[in-house]
Each structure stands twice: as structure tokens, then as C-alpha cells.
């Protein structure tokens, strides 16, 4: 390792490897203990830990200590991939906690996406709200709406199964989608996600069409920002 590299960066590299080898929620040594271990000032250790906290790999909980956090799940923008399939591909275990499911009146946005031109008051949808978890860590609150003709979705495994797989079994293939990204704080979703109400959230609102070009799904997914990320590839206009 080059000796010109700042000491706190060398310590950070070793601490990052330690965090990578640990499980989500494992306790991490304190500043004081690490300063003794590396024979440096606490300020040097603090700089190293700050970078890991910034990247979401460590979380300090006042009065309890510092804990390891799993790396954020990353999905390439432009890829239509369900949360379930994304977590499986990443080697993580997806699960859902069902909050609500059933037929209900559509919101104005749901009606516009699923039944264009029909007044919102005349539209009924299959509404499914779930907390999405990866390795039992809450990552997002997902509020999905489907045409009322897809009531069979309510008989699917909504906690350990994939809704997109259930749609395929019904002969419908999620084929084309568009999404809008925004940001907010956790607010009323904080308790379900185990975070503070002021925690930053990444919100993806997407509309998906089936293989016939018919509206199939309208979903608003609110992700804990430090637990999820979107990867964007782009070209530079000349």
C-alpha cells in the first residue's frame, strides 16, 4: 500500500473489509477501541468511520453503538426488473410484509395510468401495499395498483412470491415501463421501515404495460435512500 496514502484512508480500507465480512446488524467496534487497535488518535479513526457511514455501510445509533449495514441494492435505470428478481440476482433473500390488499377505488393517478380517459370515481383497482425486505431488512414501502380484472392476484403468495411471476402465470407479461423519480422523507412510513420520520427516501413511480401495450401496473415504491440506489448510464450530448 502506498505510504503517501493518508493514514485514515488506509484504516478505512481495512474497516471496509471488516464490514464486508460482517452481517447486516452486527455491532462494530467503537472509536475508542479502534484507536487503541490501530495505535492512532480517535480523530483519525473518526475520519475513516465517517466515510463508511456516508456510504451507508455503518450506522451509529445513539446510546447503543455502531452497527454494520448491508450495501445498498443497486438497479440499473432502464431495466424492468421486479424487486424480488433483483434481490435474488444479488444473492439476497427477498420477502414482503403485507400491509393491505383488496379491491378499492382508484386514486386520480392510478385511474389516469390504468384507465386513461375514465373518471377516477368510476375506476376500481386491485390495490396491494407491502413492505419490501432484503435479508429481513426493510428497504421500501410499495403501493401497487392493477386493473380490477386481475383480482386473481389476491390469491397469490404476496409475502414470499413475486407479483410479476403471478402476472406471467395469468398470461400477462410486464413488457414496457416508464418511471418518475422523486425524493421525500419517510414521514408516516417511518415505523414500517424502522427509520426516523426525517430519513431521506427515493421514490420511484412507474407505469408498466403488458405485451399487448395495455396498462398493467401502476406502482409507487418509496425506498430508504441508504438501502437502495439506481445506476444511470448516459451519453453526453455534443
Buried (B, 14 or more C-beta within 10 A) or exposed (E): EEEEEEBBEBBBBBBBEBBEEBEBEEEBBBBEEBBEEBEBEBEBBBBBBEBBBEBBBBBEEEEEEBBBBBBBBEBEEEEBBBBBBBBEEBEBEBBBBEBEBEEBEBBEBBBBBBBEEEEBEEBBBBBBBBBBBBBEBBBBBBBBBBBBEBEEBBEBEBEEBBBBEBBEEEEBBBBEBEBEEEEEBBEEBBEBBEBEEEBEBBBBBBBBBBEEEEBBBBBBBBBBBBBBBBEEEEEEEE
